[in-house]
């Protein structure tokens, strides 16, 4: 695959994975609107690995705590903050994994990969994000994350399997409706991405393992590096801006893009 194509795919994935604008929607739109060849599952796995490493590095203190807590959890102990965090992250991931498996087995995941679906999802869930951001309270912090809230936000996360919804956008929406402050809602959303990306990446890797070759491995390594730096930059910028700016700029972008896509789809 040409270097410029790898860069475009990795940049799109890295930039949009953690912004509430839908990375999967943008990746589906790329070949549909530009005529570029579909990058394939191998590159999808690689750019997801890049974004995974970026969020782990950015929230290293929290992820280290969760990984250590996971070991406690595996022996049946929930007696540390890390074990509690690991448990909540796993519980929040159950709905999206279950719903994703259903979509895959029924073939509905492929039928939703259309400009029309992405356009409506961009528009509708952009408005819902705005509603939650403007009406939600700002009193809860990520330290108050509970079992019930993890289950609720986990259900919201499952909706992100509709292309164009945005995993980060819909989980932030759910957290804002529950009263979490903007920065804390975004942090919970980012931490929730870790088990989700690991699960989806492992599934895609298993599917393409038999067809892997040296050229694909080479391209995948380059794509992973590109997406890592793009994701780290986007994540750092968004988390910094959220201390003083609302989600409205992302909502405006979603609505404008949704209107354009629907105009193309129905023309």
C-alpha positions in Angstrom: 0.0 0.0 0.0 1.4 3.5 -0.9 2.8 5.4 2.1 0.5 8.3 1.6 -2.5 6.0 1.8 -1.2 4.4 5.0 -0.7 7.9 6.4 -4.3 9.0 5.5 -5.9 5.9 7.1 -3.7 6.1 10.2 -4.2 9.9 10.6 -8.0 9.5 10.2 -8.1 6.7 12.8 -5.8 8.3 15.2 -7.4 11.7 15.0 -11.0 10.5 15.2 -10.8 7.5 17.6 -11.0 9.6 20.7 -12.9 12.6 19.3 -16.7 12.3 19.4 -16.9 12.3 15.6 -16.7 8.5 14.8 -13.5 7.0 13.5 -15.2 3.9 11.9 -17.6 6.3 10.0 -14.6 8.2 8.6 -12.7 5.1 7.6 -15.8 3.7 5.8 -16.3 7.0 4.1 -12.7 7.3 2.9 -12.8 4.7 0.0 -16.5 5.6 -0.7 -15.8 9.3 -1.2 -12.2 9.3 -2.6 -12.1 6.1 -4.7 -9.1 4.9 -2.7 -8.8 1.1 -2.2 -10.2 -0.2 1.0 -7.4 -0.6 3.5 -8.5 -4.1 4.6 -8.7 -5.7 8.1 -4.9 -6.0 8.6 -4.4 -2.2 8.5 -7.6 -1.8 10.6 -6.0 -3.9 13.3 -2.7 -2.0 13.1 -4.3 1.5 13.5 -6.4 0.2 16.4 -3.2 -1.0 18.0 -1.7 2.4 17.6 -4.6 4.2 19.2 -4.7 1.6 22.0 -1.0 2.3 22.8 -1.8 6.1 22.8 -4.6 5.9 25.3 -2.6 3.5 27.5 0.4 5.9 27.5 -1.8 9.1 28.1 -3.6 7.5 31.1 -0.7 5.4 32.2 -1.3 5.8 36.0 -4.9 4.7 35.6 -4.1 1.9 33.1 -1.3 0.6 35.3 -3.7 0.6 38.2 -6.3 -1.3 36.2 -3.8 -3.9 34.9 -2.6 -4.5 38.4 -6.1 -4.7 39.7 -7.0 -7.3 37.0 -4.5 -9.7 38.6 -6.4 -9.2 41.9 -9.7 -9.7 40.1 -8.5 -13.0 38.6 -8.0 -14.5 42.0 -11.5 -13.2 43.1 -10.4 -10.2 45.1 -11.9 -6.7 44.6 -10.1 -5.1 47.6 -8.1 -2.4 45.8 -9.0 0.7 43.7 -7.3 -1.0 40.7 -9.4 -4.2 41.1 -12.5 -2.1 41.3 -11.5 -0.1 38.2 -10.7 -3.3 36.3 -14.1 -4.8 37.2 -16.0 -1.7 36.1 -14.2 -1.6 32.8 -14.9 -5.3 32.1 -18.6 -4.9 33.0 -18.9 -1.8 30.8 -17.5 -3.8 27.9 -19.9 -6.7 28.0 -22.8 -5.1 26.1 -20.6 -3.9 23.1 -18.9 -7.3 22.9 -22.2 -9.2 23.0 -24.0 -6.8 20.6 -21.0 -6.9 18.2 -21.0 -10.7 18.1 -24.7 -10.7 17.3 -24.2 -8.2 14.4 -21.2 -10.2 13.1 -23.1 -13.6 13.2 -26.2 -12.1 11.5 -24.3 -10.1 8.9 -26.0 -6.9 10.0 -22.6 -5.2 10.5 -21.9 -5.1 6.8 -25.4 -3.9 5.9 -24.9 -0.8 8.0 -21.7 0.3 6.3 -23.4 2.9 4.1 -23.3 6.6 3.6 -27.0 6.9 4.5 -26.5 5.1 7.9 -23.4 7.1 8.7 -25.1 10.4 7.8 -28.1 9.8 10.0 -26.0 8.5 12.9 -23.7 11.6 12.6 -26.7 13.9 12.7 -28.9 12.2 15.3 -26.3 11.3 17.8 -24.6 14.7 17.4 -27.9 16.3 18.5 -28.1 13.8 21.4 -24.5 14.7 22.4 -25.4 18.4 22.5 -28.6 17.6 24.5 -26.6 15.7 27.1 -23.8 18.2 27.3 -26.2 21.1 27.8 -28.6 19.5 30.2 -26.4 17.2 32.1 -25.1 18.1 35.6 -21.4 18.6 36.2 -21.2 17.2 39.8 -19.9 13.7 39.4 -16.2 12.8 39.1 -14.6 9.7 37.7 -13.8 8.7 41.3 -17.5 8.2 41.8 -17.9 5.7 38.9 -20.1 2.9 40.2 -21.3 -0.5 39.1 -24.7 0.8 38.0 -23.1 3.7 36.0 -20.7 1.3 34.4 -23.6 -0.9 33.2 -25.5 2.1 31.9 -22.6 3.6 30.0 -21.8 0.1 28.7 -25.2 -0.1 27.1 -24.7 3.4 25.5 -21.3 2.1 24.2 -23.0 -0.8 22.4 -24.9 1.8 20.2 -21.5 2.8 18.8 -21.5 -0.3 16.6 -23.8 1.7 14.3 -21.3 3.3 11.9 -21.2 7.1 12.4 -22.3 7.0 16.0 -18.8 7.4 17.6 -17.8 5.2 20.5 -16.3 8.1 22.4 -19.2 10.4 21.6 -21.9 8.0 22.7 -20.2 7.0 26.0 -19.5 10.7 26.8 -23.2 11.3 26.1 -24.2 8.6 28.5 -21.8 9.8 31.2 -23.0 13.4 30.8 -26.7 12.3 31.2 -25.6 10.6 34.4 -24.1 13.9 35.7 -20.4 13.5 35.1 -18.3 16.6 34.5 -17.1 17.0 30.9 -13.4 16.1 31.6 -14.4 13.2 33.8 -16.9 11.9 31.2 -14.2 12.0 28.6 -11.7 10.2 30.8 -14.1 7.4 31.6 -14.9 7.1 27.8 -11.1 6.9 27.0 -10.5 4.2 29.7 -13.5 2.2 28.4 -11.9 2.2 25.0 -9.0 0.0 26.2 -10.8 -3.3 26.7 -13.1 -2.5 23.7 -10.2 -1.9 21.3 -8.4 -5.0 22.7 -11.5 -7.1 22.0 -12.2 -5.8 18.5 -8.5 -5.8 17.6 -8.1 -9.4 18.7 -11.2 -10.5 16.8 -9.9 -8.8 13.6 -6.4 -10.2 14.1 -7.8 -13.7 14.4 -9.7 -13.2 11.1 -6.8 -12.0 9.1 -4.0 -14.2 10.7 -4.2 -16.8 7.9 -3.7 -14.2 5.2 -0.9 -12.2 6.8 2.4 -11.7 4.8 5.5 -9.7 5.1 4.2 -6.8 3.0 1.1 -6.5 5.2 3.2 -6.8 8.4 5.5 -3.9 7.1 2.5 -1.7 6.2 0.8 -2.5 9.5 3.8 -1.4 11.5 4.0 1.9 9.7 0.2 2.5 10.1 0.4 1.7 13.8 3.2 4.2 14.4 1.3 6.9 12.4 -2.0 6.3 14.2 -0.2 6.3 17.6 1.1 9.8 17.2 -2.1 11.1 15.6 -4.2 9.6 18.5 -1.9 10.9 21.2 -2.0 14.4 19.8 -5.8 14.4 19.4 -6.3 13.0 22.9 -4.0 15.5 24.5 -5.7 18.4 22.7 -9.2 17.3 23.5 -8.6 16.6 27.2 -6.9 20.0 27.5 -9.7 21.9 25.8 -12.4 20.2 27.8 -11.4 22.2 30.9 -12.7 25.3 29.2 -14.7 24.3 26.1 -17.9 22.3 25.7 -18.6 19.6 23.1 -20.4 22.1 20.9 -17.6 22.4 18.2 -17.7 18.6 17.7 -21.5 18.7 17.5 -21.4 21.4 14.8 -19.0 19.3 12.8 -21.1 16.2 13.1 -24.3 18.0 12.0 -22.6 19.6 9.0 -21.0 16.3 7.9 -24.3 14.4 8.5 -26.2 16.9 6.3 -23.6 16.7 3.6 -23.6 12.9 3.6 -27.4 12.7 3.6 -27.5 15.1 0.7 -25.1 12.8 -1.2 -27.0 9.7 -0.2 -30.4 11.0 -1.4 -29.3 12.9 -4.4 
